[in-house]
Amino acid sequence: MTRVAAIDCGTNSIRLLVADADPETGELVDLDRRMTIVRLGQGVDRTGRLAPEALERTFAACREYAAIIKEHGAERLRFVATSASRDAENRDEFVRGVLDILGVEPEVISGDQEAEFSFTGATRELMGRDDLAKPYLVVDIGGGSTEFVVGDGHVRGARSVDIGCVRMTERHLVHDGAVTDPPTPAQIDAMRADIEAALDLAEQVVPLHEAHTLVGLAGSVTTVSAIAQELPEYDPTAIHHSRISHDRVREITDWLLASTHAERTAIPSMHPGRVDVIAAGALVLLSIMERIGASEVVVSEHDILDGIAWSIA
């Protein structure tokens, strides 16, 4: 066993996994897995820069994670940064801050690398199942981007497109500095058109319609699963490998797009940091399912974070 620590810093959240990995058996045993909403990508789509307050929130989480990594005695650490830090003019400031706190330089990976890690993390434990037909389409709906990967043990095609839940919310659902609650039909139509155009781009590279099983990752998808199951609180065990029908996803998406901030906040499984962006994330998921004709989505709690851990095991 090798004790590893993986950090995934995205547009909306920063997450840590400390685990014991055995490459010979394929076993990855969690010691600590946690997530903090830092909204690093706040305003990046509009300004092109990481906001000072967003950087400070992220650095505060890094200091907390550094203590946890030290406590567990991880032998290796890899810090991967995704969409928001790829886009920002001042990403050097972000890199210096992380290096000072954690002693490693964040790797600002490409969308294709992000997709490879997501695929490995999500499918490694699914490969032996007879009830899930290959190839898989893995979709990782993040804050700034969504990654698409089709494969069946090896990747056939991968593409990252800029339709994350934060980016879609800021681009289409914000008016006069505040999220329109609920959004207008015109705002929803504009967001749908943007998502469909991005799916066209993804389909140029990724054979979406060859996939037989849709696997959904990240907070938008797992939150939709929690809502579908009417969980009294967020429960990763109940969510992991749950299967949500297309009709149920459509029902939840329609409700979220028509709901108020107070109604979404009242959902017991809803993380406070997702209240404003979950409707956009759910619409991305629904649009993908409709594009490929998926009857259901298999939800995974294992994703890019697990893929990062395996890359250093």
ABEGO torsion letter per residue (X at the ends): XBBBBBBBBBAABBBBBBBBBBAAAGBBBBABBBBBBAGAABGAAAAGBBBAAAAAAAAAAAAAAAAAAAAAGBABBBBBBBAAAAABAAAAAAAAAAAAAAGBBBBBBBAAAAAAAAAAAAAAAAAABAABBOBBBBBBBBAABBBBBBBAGBBABBBBBBABAAAAAAAAABBGGBBBOBBBAAAAAAAAAAAAAAAAAAAAABBAAABABBBBBEAAAAAAAAAAAGBABBBAAAABGBBBBAAAAAAAAAAAAABBAAAAAABAABBAAAAAAAAAAAAAAAAAAAAAGBABBBBBABBAAAAAAAAAX
